[in-house]
Each structure stands twice: as C-alpha cells, then as structure tokens.
Amino acid sequence: MTLYDSKKYMKDVALVAEMPYSWDMLKGKSVAITGGTGMIGSFLVDVLMYRNLNCKQNVDIYVFGRDEAKAKKRFGEYSKSVYYNFVKQDINEPICGEVGGALIKHIDYVIHGASNTHPVAYASDPIGTISANVIGLNNLLLWASKLNCERFVFLSTVEIYGENKGDTDKFAEDYLGYIDCNTMRAGYPESKRTGEALCQAYIKQMNMDIVIPRLSRVYGPTMLASDTKALSQFILKGVNKEDIVLKSEGTQEFSYCYVADAVSGILKLMFDGLCGGAYNVASDDSDIMLKDLAGLIANYSGKQVVFELPDAVESAGYSKATKATLDINKIKGLGWKSYFGIEKGLQHTIDVLSEIL
C-alpha cells in the first residue's frame, strides 16, 4: 500500500490543491523542486500533480534529486506523466539542468527544499549540511537567474532565530536570537542565515524575485523513515504501538506545522509573498512542550512515555533551544490560515502511516 491508496492522505492533498489561490499564475508554467522526495517536497509534487490531473493546470514539474529509482518509487504512476520530469543532480555541483539528454531552457519557479533537516544528519554530515544551504543554494540561484526564473522560494527555518533571550514570547520575523557559531551543531542555523543573506544579495545584484518561508518543525505522513527528529521518532513509536521514548525532561516548547499546512503556506508565499520578505509558517494551536507532545501520541496509541538518555551522536545534533515558538501574524496578513491543530495533525499522520507501513 502507498500514500496514494490512503483516502485520508489524498484528502489532505486535495485540501491544499483546491485552496482559493492564484493558480492561474502556474497554468502552463514550470516548477523546479529540490528535495523533491523529502517530506515537504514530495507533498508539493503531489499537490501540483493533483492540479494537473484534476484542474488542467498543465504545469511541468522538475524534481531534482540524486536517486531516480527512489523518486519513481515515491511517486508511482505520477512518474510516468508527461508533466513529471526527474533531474539527476547533486545541487552542490554546478547545475546542468538536463532531462533526457536535453537542457532545460527556461524555468518559471524554483522551490529550494533540499537540506539535511534532522539531528543525526547534522552530526554525521555537518559539511553537507552547510553545503546544501549555501553552495547548493548559490548554484540554484545562478542557474535560475540565467533561465529568467519568475520567482525563487528558499525554504528557511525557525532555527535561524537561535535561542530565545527571554525578551519575547514568540519569534516575529525581525527577531534575532543567540547562536554560538563555534560549534558543529551551528552549521544548520548559521548556513540557513547565510542562505537568506545570499538571497538578498541576488535580489540586489541580479534583480531576482525571491521569497523566504521560515518553517517551524514540520511533521506528517510524508516524513522519511530515516528522520531522527524527536517528533518523528515519537510518531514512528506510536505507529508501531511502542512506548514513546523521551530523551530529555521534555520542557522544550516549540511551534509545529503539519505538512499540508506547511505546503499551503509555501504556495501562498510563492503566489503572494513580497519579494525579499521572510514569513514564519506554523500551524495554529500547535505550540506545545515536548513532554506533552509525547503524551498526546502515547495516549492516541494506547502506550506510555518512558525516559532514556540520548547517545553521543544524537545529543550532538540536538537543538539547544528551550523555547522556539513563532508569531505567524505576517503570513496571516496575506490571507493564509492553517487547518491542522497539533492533535488533528498527529492523528492524521499516525492513521496514514499505520495504513501504509
């Protein structure tokens, strides 16, 4: 069974694909997505393919990745569509942009979502983490500028805010907290900060149109089995009907975002965000302490929460932030709203994964 066999998952895809957005801007256009087989990128592809199949959107989708077999397995029959194109590419290398031996001559939209996004990846591949967010981004920006890209979307993160200095309850877009740059773990937030600065440089020097969603901690049924984020591990335990393992006291308070809300926010910003603007993206009613998050999953799965110390690799990759909640009034000002509170989002995730695993 695949995600496409899950009625609940396809309903979530349809919800986003049928939102009253400026879809005509995409009709007959082209969209390149890096990280296309990841949690967010794959949901984006599914939404755009839904538009093609049900709304005659006729948008060409270019999925950038290093493993075509993996992409075909993820997208199933979609990968046979004339609108689906796989681009074999390591973004840390100069972008060739070749499909079936032919170069892509024009691209309308680029969404850069390729990045290491979980603790073990940060700890085991810190160079690759930084490279994708800076070198890979630069390669894509240069390629997109040469192909007269209409708009570039750089997926940034709540982690650019660093540690809450105790002078605010929620991070607004103009807040900048503390990051100790002289650590291995700093590679992720610092490279995302550099990525945002690089976007501003391309806006100024190359006259590009770029918008920056700053995503909270995203989860959902498209998450990868290799994801080592705490919430992802909690969810997998819940799906497998195992006790939820908490590797701290669990007093950290974060904002979370169900993947459908994350993708609807990204698309809303691609259509309506201001050039150069950064916008927080999080689901409403999804600010919660880690221990309470674990409790919700345990209760839904009929299990309990147990405490366990993290190993050295996990600990090195963990964020040291104790509170990172987002103010989302800026994106709401564009008319965006979320549809999944934390309980509904978790239940959808567990239900869908329980169906397909």
Secondary structure, DSSP 8 states (H G I E B T S, - for coil): --GGG-HHHHHHHHHHHTSS--GGGGTT-EEEEETTTSHHHHHHHHHHHHHHHHH----EEEEEES-HHHHHHHHGGGGGSTTEEEEE--TTS----EETTEE----SEEEE--S--SHHHHHH-HHHHHHHHHHHHHHHHHHHHHTT-SEEEE-EEGGGG-B--SS-SSB-TT---B--SSSSTTHHHHHHHHHHHHHHHHHHHH---EEEEEE-EEESTT--TT--SHHHHHHHHHHTT--EEESS----EEEEEEHHHHHHHHHHHHHH--TT-EEEE--TT-EEEHHHHHHHHHHHHT--EEE----HHHHHHS---SEE-B--HHHHTTT------HHHHHHHHHHHHHHH-
